[in-house]
Amino acid sequence: MGNYLNPGNSGFARIRNSIYVDKSSLIGLINETINTIRQLTCVSRPRRFGKSFAAQMLCAYYDRSCDSSELFADLAIARDPVYTDSYQKHRNQYDVIYLDMTAVIGETSLGELVSYMKRNLVSELTKAYPDSNVAEGFVPTLANVVEATGRKFVMIIDEWDAPIREAWDEPEVQREYLEFLRSLFKNSGATAKIFAAAYMTGILPIKKDGSQSAISDFMEFSIVHPMEFAEYVGFTEEEVRKLCTEYDGDYSMMKQWYDGYTLGKAGSIYNPSSVMKALRSKEFCSYWTETSASKSLMEYISLDFDGMSRTVAELLGGIAVPVDTNGFANDLVTFRDRDDVLTLLIHLGYLSYDRESATVRIPNEEIRLAFARAVRRVKRNETIQRVQESDQLIRDTVQGNEAAVAAQIEKIHREETTPLFYHNEQSLRSVIKLAYFSYKDQYLKFEELPSGDGYADIVYLPKKLSPLPALVIELKWNQDAEGAIAQIQKKKYPEGLKGYGGEILLVGISYDRNEKGEGRRHTCVIERV
């Protein structure tokens, strides 16, 4: 067993010894691509979504230097009749080249990255197969080993884009690394002779070189286009329910904190790392931390593109924002417009993408906290002003300053009329969420909360350590605010907060037009319970 050639199955064995969710059917998908024109697969997902677990599982399955039959005997891939034949045929039958690019970067300088990998791989190949000829080029050396052994390689590259992210300001390092990958996989004839299959993981989709992909023969399965790989990277809803039952976890809290990513037919996908940490610690909090491999969220949302400040406010308020993901350069520095920034945040896991509506939103409580922290460090004056105005609106609401609340709602309505067209209660709900977007410091937000004899439009419930009262907000269009308060009382909305023992403010907000159907007038009534 070597470091990069046939590293064995110890990594996957260690994974199996912990809380484990069976993703082994992924192997069946890869087996279907072996020695076909679909033999090159790239799966990109945000960090901590189980990409490395999947890569180590594949390594343990294909590596001929070990026997992994016991590791897989109780898993789906060994029991599924659809995959029985291919499972037996390909298990532990290949020489595996396994490159964990984050680990490789830690062993050498970025400038020496490619030469370091080639040198060490050739050394391990020479030791394993001394009768094979070492050619001048790395690819011919691989071809000579295949000719001598009669076995093709399975190549697994985990975090393939780590050099692209780390060398974001070193184009020559990026170019040399992409040329290395191109030499392996761009020539379809050489690739077919050397590799039975290749599997890459990363955060970013494959880097574009000019207008073309640097490695165009790979089938890509990104978080934007997950296709049949949707359920195999990240936890599905059913898997999280099962884990919560088995390990006594609170499923509703798990959903609130770590759900929110929607991937194709797989539906809701959860952040696996955070779910596992919450199960072990029995504590729900943000396990999301910055990495040295990418700029901070604050830097991205501070970029000077038209509408960026408003977009961040909309996202924090819970509004889905339209996005065009086409044309993204698949790196951390090339941005043409706001859409490119939002697309990057999708790939980094800060935003959830709905392909049907082509919109993004903040997926869950964990990421909202990251946004809330970042937005207060943003240097842009427009963003600072929006935060200050939202904070003041919350203070005015709590203090019962009805005129000030109505004036601020009217200001937001006036500024956002063009993109949002607020002419009904549903649209007014959007302007309320935008106006109160900084609520996350003190509140949890619920929409259409079942309460009493109906559903409260919007409820802001104080967090445990917050001294502020709960806000029950009812919205009316072309009616008066007193009618909104009357509806709250008639339908007993505060009864939906039975577990909450603190003060409650009833907030009625209305918007109507004048008799000619022109202009706007906002009113607000606030009562304490």
SVG drawing of the C-alpha trace seen along z (x, -y; Angstrom):
<svg xmlns="http://www.w3.org/2000/svg" viewBox="-63 -60 75 71">
<polyline fill="none" stroke="black" stroke-width="0.4" points="0.0,0.0 1.3,-3.5 0.4,-7.1 -1.1,-7.7 -1.1,-4.3 -3.4,-1.8 -3.7,-3.4 -6.0,-0.6 -9.3,-0.7 -8.4,-2.0 -9.9,-5.4 -13.3,-3.9 -13.0,-1.4 -12.6,-4.4 -15.7,-6.0 -17.7,-2.8 -16.7,-2.8 -18.6,-6.0 -22.2,-7.1 -22.6,-6.0 -25.3,-6.7 -25.2,-4.1 -24.3,-5.8 -22.9,-2.7 -25.3,-2.7 -23.1,-5.4 -20.8,-2.6 -23.4,-1.2 -23.6,-4.5 -19.8,-4.6 -19.6,-0.9 -22.0,-1.7 -19.5,-4.1 -16.5,-1.8 -14.9,-1.5 -17.6,-3.5 -17.6,-7.0 -19.1,-8.2 -16.1,-7.0 -15.1,-10.5 -17.3,-11.8 -17.0,-15.0 -19.3,-15.7 -19.1,-19.2 -20.8,-20.1 -20.2,-22.6 -17.6,-21.7 -18.7,-19.3 -21.2,-17.6 -19.6,-14.1 -17.5,-14.4 -14.4,-12.9 -16.4,-10.1 -17.7,-9.1 -14.2,-9.3 -12.7,-7.1 -15.6,-4.6 -14.8,-4.3 -11.1,-3.9 -11.8,-1.0 -14.1,0.6 -11.8,0.5 -8.3,0.9 -6.8,4.3 -4.3,4.2 -7.0,5.0 -10.0,7.1 -13.0,4.9 -15.7,7.6 -16.5,7.4 -16.7,3.6 -19.4,3.7 -21.2,6.9 -24.1,5.3 -24.4,2.2 -27.0,1.5 -24.6,2.1 -23.9,5.7 -27.6,6.5 -29.3,4.7 -30.1,7.2 -29.8,4.5 -26.1,4.1 -25.2,7.7 -23.2,8.7 -21.3,5.4 -20.6,5.3 -18.8,8.6 -17.1,8.0 -15.4,4.8 -14.7,5.0 -11.0,4.8 -10.0,5.3 -8.1,2.1 -5.0,0.1 -6.2,-3.0 -4.6,-6.4 -6.0,-8.5 -5.1,-12.2 -6.5,-14.2 -5.6,-17.6 -5.9,-19.4 -3.5,-17.0 -1.1,-17.2 -1.1,-21.0 -0.1,-20.6 3.0,-18.6 4.5,-20.9 4.4,-24.5 1.8,-25.4 4.5,-26.2 5.9,-22.6 2.5,-20.9 2.4,-19.2 6.1,-18.1 5.7,-16.8 2.7,-14.6 4.3,-13.2 7.6,-12.5 5.9,-10.6 3.5,-8.7 6.3,-7.5 8.3,-6.5 5.4,-4.4 4.6,-2.9 8.3,-1.9 8.4,-0.2 5.1,1.6 5.9,2.7 9.7,2.7 9.4,4.4 7.5,1.5 9.4,-1.1 9.5,-4.6 9.0,-6.9 9.9,-10.5 6.3,-11.7 4.0,-10.9 1.1,-9.7 3.4,-7.3 4.6,-5.8 1.0,-5.1 0.4,-3.5 3.5,-1.3 2.2,0.0 -1.2,0.8 0.5,2.6 2.7,4.6 -0.1,5.6 -3.1,5.8 -5.0,3.7 -6.4,0.2 -6.4,-2.4 -9.3,-3.9 -8.3,-7.5 -10.0,-9.3 -9.2,-13.0 -10.8,-14.4 -11.2,-18.2 -9.8,-18.6 -10.4,-22.4 -8.3,-23.0 -5.3,-24.3 -7.7,-26.6 -9.1,-28.0 -5.7,-28.3 -3.9,-29.8 -6.7,-32.2 -4.2,-35.0 -1.5,-32.8 -2.7,-32.2 0.5,-30.3 0.0,-27.7 -3.6,-27.3 -2.6,-26.9 0.1,-24.3 -2.4,-22.3 -5.1,-22.4 -2.6,-21.3 -1.7,-18.3 -5.4,-17.3 -5.8,-18.0 -2.9,-15.7 -4.6,-12.9 -8.2,-13.2 -8.3,-15.4 -7.0,-12.8 -9.9,-10.4 -7.7,-7.7 -5.1,-7.7 -7.7,-8.1 -9.5,-5.0 -6.3,-2.9 -5.2,-4.0 -8.3,-4.5 -11.3,-2.3 -12.9,-5.2 -12.1,-8.5 -14.0,-10.2 -13.4,-13.8 -15.0,-15.8 -14.8,-19.5 -16.6,-22.6 -16.5,-24.4 -17.5,-22.9 -14.6,-22.3 -12.7,-25.5 -13.3,-27.1 -10.3,-28.0 -11.4,-31.0 -14.9,-30.0 -14.3,-26.3 -14.0,-23.8 -10.4,-22.8 -11.5,-19.1 -14.5,-18.9 -14.9,-15.1 -16.0,-14.9 -19.7,-14.5 -20.4,-17.1 -22.9,-16.8 -22.9,-20.1 -25.3,-21.4 -27.0,-23.4 -27.3,-20.3 -27.1,-17.2 -29.1,-14.8 -28.8,-11.2 -26.1,-12.0 -28.4,-14.2 -29.0,-11.8 -25.5,-10.6 -23.7,-13.7 -25.5,-15.1 -28.2,-13.6 -31.8,-13.1 -34.8,-13.9 -35.5,-10.2 -31.9,-9.6 -32.0,-12.4 -35.4,-11.2 -33.9,-7.8 -30.8,-9.2 -32.9,-11.3 -34.9,-8.2 -31.8,-6.1 -29.7,-8.6 -32.5,-10.5 -32.2,-13.7 -34.8,-16.5 -35.9,-16.2 -37.8,-19.5 -34.7,-21.4 -32.5,-19.5 -34.7,-20.6 -34.7,-24.2 -30.9,-24.4 -29.5,-22.2 -32.1,-21.6 -32.9,-23.9 -30.9,-22.6 -33.1,-21.2 -31.4,-18.9 -33.5,-17.5 -35.7,-14.4 -33.8,-13.9 -35.8,-16.8 -34.4,-18.2 -30.7,-17.7 -29.0,-18.4 -25.5,-19.3 -24.1,-16.0 -21.3,-17.3 -23.5,-19.6 -26.2,-16.9 -23.5,-14.5 -22.1,-17.1 -25.6,-18.0 -26.4,-14.4 -23.1,-13.8 -23.2,-17.1 -27.0,-17.3 -26.6,-21.0 -28.0,-22.9 -25.8,-25.8 -23.8,-27.0 -20.9,-24.6 -20.2,-26.6 -16.8,-28.2 -14.7,-29.9 -11.9,-28.1 -8.6,-29.5 -9.4,-28.1 -11.9,-30.8 -12.6,-34.4 -15.0,-35.2 -18.7,-35.6 -18.3,-39.2 -16.0,-40.0 -18.4,-38.5 -21.5,-40.3 -19.4,-43.5 -18.7,-43.5 -19.8,-46.6 -22.5,-45.4 -25.8,-47.2 -28.5,-45.8 -26.2,-43.7 -27.1,-45.5 -30.8,-45.1 -30.3,-41.4 -28.6,-40.7 -31.4,-42.4 -34.0,-40.3 -32.2,-37.1 -31.9,-37.8 -35.6,-38.7 -36.5,-35.3 -37.3,-36.4 -36.3,-34.2 -34.1,-36.1 -33.9,-35.4 -30.5,-34.3 -29.0,-33.4 -26.3,-30.7 -25.2,-30.6 -21.8,-32.0 -20.2,-31.6 -16.4,-31.2 -16.1,-28.5 -13.5,-30.4 -13.3,-32.7 -12.3,-35.9 -14.0,-36.3 -17.3,-38.2 -19.2,-40.0 -22.2,-40.9 -24.4,-40.1 -25.6,-36.8 -22.0,-35.5 -21.6,-36.3 -24.9,-34.5 -23.8,-31.5 -20.6,-31.2 -22.5,-31.4 -24.6,-28.5 -21.6,-26.4 -20.0,-27.4 -23.3,-26.3 -24.3,-29.8 -27.4,-29.8 -29.9,-27.1 -30.9,-27.0 -34.3,-26.2 -33.9,-25.1 -37.6,-25.3 -38.0,-28.9 -34.4,-29.9 -34.2,-31.5 -31.9,-31.4 -32.5,-31.8 -30.7,-31.3 -31.3,-27.6 -31.4,-27.4 -30.7,-28.9 -27.0,-27.9 -26.3,-29.9 -28.6,-32.8 -26.3,-33.3 -23.3,-33.4 -25.0,-36.0 -26.2,-38.0 -22.6,-38.1 -21.1,-39.0 -23.5,-41.8 -22.6,-43.8 -19.0,-43.8 -19.7,-44.9 -18.0,-48.2 -20.5,-49.4 -22.4,-52.5 -25.7,-51.3 -25.6,-48.1 -24.7,-49.8 -27.7,-52.1 -30.0,-49.2 -28.9,-47.4 -29.3,-50.6 -32.8,-51.2 -33.9,-47.7 -32.5,-47.8 -34.3,-51.0 -37.6,-49.6 -37.4,-46.8 -36.8,-49.3 -39.7,-51.4 -42.0,-48.4 -41.0,-47.2 -41.5,-50.8 -44.9,-51.1 -44.0,-54.0 -46.7,-53.3 -46.1,-56.4 -42.4,-55.6 -43.1,-51.9 -45.6,-53.0 -43.2,-55.6 -40.4,-53.0 -42.6,-50.4 -43.8,-53.1 -40.1,-54.0 -39.2,-50.4 -42.3,-50.0 -41.5,-53.1 -37.9,-52.1 -38.8,-48.5 -41.9,-49.1 -40.3,-48.3 -38.9,-44.9 -41.6,-43.7 -45.0,-45.2 -46.7,-45.2 -50.4,-45.3 -51.8,-42.5 -51.3,-41.0 -48.8,-38.4 -46.7,-41.1 -46.9,-43.2 -45.5,-40.2 -42.4,-40.5 -41.9,-44.2 -42.3,-43.4 -39.7,-40.7 -37.4,-43.1 -37.9,-45.9 -37.3,-43.6 -34.4,-41.7 -32.0,-42.2 -34.4,-40.3 -32.0,-37.4 -30.0,-38.9 -33.0,-38.6 -35.8,-36.6 -36.8,-33.5 -39.3,-34.1 -42.3,-32.0 -44.7,-32.5 -48.3,-31.3 -47.9,-30.0 -50.9,-27.9 -52.4,-29.9 -55.8,-29.8 -58.4,-29.6 -56.2,-30.5 -52.7,-31.3 -50.8,-34.3 -49.1,-36.1 -45.7,-36.6 -44.5,-35.9 -41.1,-36.9 -40.4,-34.8 -37.6,-36.0 -34.6,-33.7 -34.1,-32.3 -31.7,-35.1 -33.5,-38.0 -35.3,-40.5 -37.6,-41.6 -41.3,-40.7 -42.8,-38.4 -44.3,-40.2 -47.5,-38.8 -47.9,-40.7 -51.1,-40.7 -51.1,-42.4 -54.0,-44.0 -54.3,-45.5 -56.9,-48.1 -58.2,-47.7 -57.3,-49.6 -54.7,-48.5 -57.4,-48.3 -59.0,-45.5 -55.8,-43.6 -55.6,-43.9 -59.2,-42.8 -58.5,-39.7 -55.6,-38.8 -57.8,-39.0 -60.8,-37.3 -58.8,-34.3 -56.8,-34.1 -53.4,-34.1 -51.4,-34.5 -52.6,-31.1 -50.2,-29.7 -47.4,-30.8 -48.5,-28.7 -45.0,-27.6 -43.8,-31.2 -44.4,-33.0 -43.2,-36.5 -44.9,-39.7 -46.5,-39.7 -47.0,-42.7 -49.9,-42.6 -48.8,-44.5 -51.4,-45.4 -49.9,-46.9 -52.1,-48.0 -51.5,-49.5 -54.1,-51.1 -54.3,-53.3 -56.3,-56.5 -59.8,-56.8 -58.3,-57.2 -56.2,-54.0 -53.0,-55.9 -50.3,-56.4 -49.9,-54.5 -50.7,-55.0 -49.4,-52.8 -50.7,-52.7 -49.7,-50.7 -51.4,-49.8 -49.6,-48.2 -51.2,-46.6 -49.5,-44.9 -50.7,-41.5"/>
</svg>
